[in-house]
């Protein structure tokens, strides 16, 4: 078995007639360009094209995290609330914001809210109010989406932690 060396390749190339050699070298150059495109340039250009959208998404995420951090700081400055007061505030907000589509039961330091076709917008507003006014923090959510696409609703249960006595 003979060994392939650059000298052997040069010798073989020299034995090929000049016109065919030019065609072969052009084909090799074309193959090298295709490989360069497929392996190096195309992936890099795809990455460059995706970069602005990824940057915008990261900026939105960072802005949302900053808003959440500011909200957490604001919640820390609120005066402490005892468990009975938090329970009253939570029960009142369920009646006012969620109406007859929701029931609340409190056991220990937890409140379980059962939802039945509660509009998504009302639930979002109520969660914000429950967090601020009753200092209730969500622990668990088992929800199913329902309703039309333009007016979604939620059914299921939410479990919230109430402030410690």
C-alpha positions in Angstrom: 0.0 0.0 0.0 1.5 3.3 -1.0 1.4 6.3 1.2 -0.2 9.5 -0.1 2.1 12.5 0.2 1.9 16.0 -1.3 4.7 15.0 -3.7 2.6 12.1 -4.9 -0.4 14.4 -5.4 1.7 16.9 -7.3 3.1 14.2 -9.6 -0.4 12.9 -10.3 -1.6 16.4 -11.0 1.3 17.0 -13.4 0.4 13.8 -15.4 -3.1 15.2 -16.1 -3.4 17.2 -19.3 -3.5 21.0 -18.8 -7.1 21.7 -19.8 -8.4 18.9 -17.6 -6.1 20.0 -14.8 -7.7 23.5 -14.9 -11.2 22.0 -14.8 -10.2 19.8 -11.8 -8.6 22.8 -9.9 -11.7 24.9 -10.6 -13.9 22.1 -9.2 -11.7 21.8 -6.1 -11.9 25.6 -5.6 -15.7 25.6 -6.0 -16.0 22.7 -3.5 -13.7 24.6 -1.1 -15.9 27.7 -1.5 -19.1 25.7 -0.9 -17.6 24.1 2.2 -16.5 27.5 3.5 -20.0 28.9 3.0 -21.8 25.9 4.6 -19.4 25.5 7.6 -18.4 29.0 8.4 -20.2 31.9 6.7 -23.8 30.7 6.6 -24.1 29.9 10.4 -22.4 33.2 11.3 -24.8 35.2 9.1 -27.8 33.4 10.6 -26.5 34.2 14.1 -26.1 37.9 13.1 -29.6 38.0 11.6 -31.1 36.5 14.9 -29.1 38.8 17.2 -31.4 41.9 17.1 -34.5 39.9 18.0 -32.7 38.0 20.8 -31.3 41.3 22.2 -34.8 42.8 22.2 -36.2 39.8 24.0 -33.4 39.9 26.6 -34.0 43.6 27.1 -37.7 42.9 27.7 -36.9 40.2 30.2 -34.4 42.4 32.0 -37.0 45.2 32.2 -39.6 42.8 33.5 -37.1 41.6 36.2 -36.4 45.2 37.2 -40.1 45.9 37.5 -40.5 42.8 39.7 -37.5 43.8 41.8 -39.0 47.2 42.3 -42.4 45.7 43.3 -40.7 43.4 45.7 -38.9 46.4 47.3 -42.2 48.2 47.5 -43.9 45.2 49.2 -41.1 45.1 51.8 -41.8 48.6 52.8 -45.5 48.0 53.5 -46.5 47.6 57.1 -46.9 44.1 58.5 -50.4 42.7 58.5 -51.8 40.1 60.9 -53.4 36.9 59.6 -57.0 37.8 60.5 -56.7 41.2 58.7 -55.2 39.5 55.7 -58.0 36.9 55.6 -60.6 39.7 55.7 -58.9 41.6 53.0 -58.6 38.5 50.8 -62.2 37.5 51.3 -63.4 41.0 50.5 -61.3 41.2 47.3 -62.6 37.8 46.2 -66.2 39.0 46.5 -65.5 42.3 44.9 -63.2 41.3 42.0 -64.2 37.7 41.2 -67.9 37.7 42.2 -69.9 34.5 42.2 -67.4 32.7 39.9 -65.1 32.1 42.9 -65.2 30.6 46.3 -62.6 31.0 49.1 -61.8 28.7 52.0 -59.1 29.4 54.5 -57.3 26.7 56.6 -54.3 27.5 58.7 -52.1 30.0 56.9 -53.4 29.1 53.4 -56.3 30.2 51.3 -57.7 28.1 48.5 -59.7 29.9 45.9 -61.9 27.8 43.6 -62.5 29.5 40.2 -65.3 28.8 37.8 -65.0 30.5 34.4 -63.4 33.5 35.8 -62.4 36.1 33.2 -58.6 36.3 32.8 -58.4 40.1 33.1 -60.4 39.9 36.4 -58.1 37.2 37.7 -55.0 39.1 36.9 -56.3 42.3 38.6 -57.4 40.3 41.6 -54.0 38.6 42.0 -52.3 42.0 42.0 -54.8 43.2 44.6 -54.4 40.1 46.8 -50.6 40.4 46.8 -50.7 44.1 47.7 -53.7 44.4 50.0 -53.8 41.0 51.7 -50.0 40.2 51.4 -51.0 36.8 50.0 -48.4 35.0 47.9 -49.3 32.3 45.4 -48.2 28.8 46.3 -49.9 26.6 43.8 -52.2 27.0 40.8 -54.1 24.2 39.0 -56.0 26.0 36.3 -57.6 25.1 33.0 -58.1 27.7 30.3 -61.6 28.2 28.8 -63.7 30.7 27.0 -63.2 32.3 23.6 -59.8 33.3 22.3 -60.7 37.0 22.6 -62.2 36.5 26.1 -60.3 33.8 27.9 -61.4 32.5 31.3 -59.9 30.3 34.0 -61.3 27.4 36.1 -59.6 25.5 38.8 -57.9 26.2 42.2 -55.4 28.7 43.5 -53.6 28.2 46.8 -52.2 31.3 48.5 -50.1 31.7 51.6 -51.3 34.3 54.1 -49.0 36.3 56.4 -47.9 34.4 59.5 -49.8 35.4 62.7 
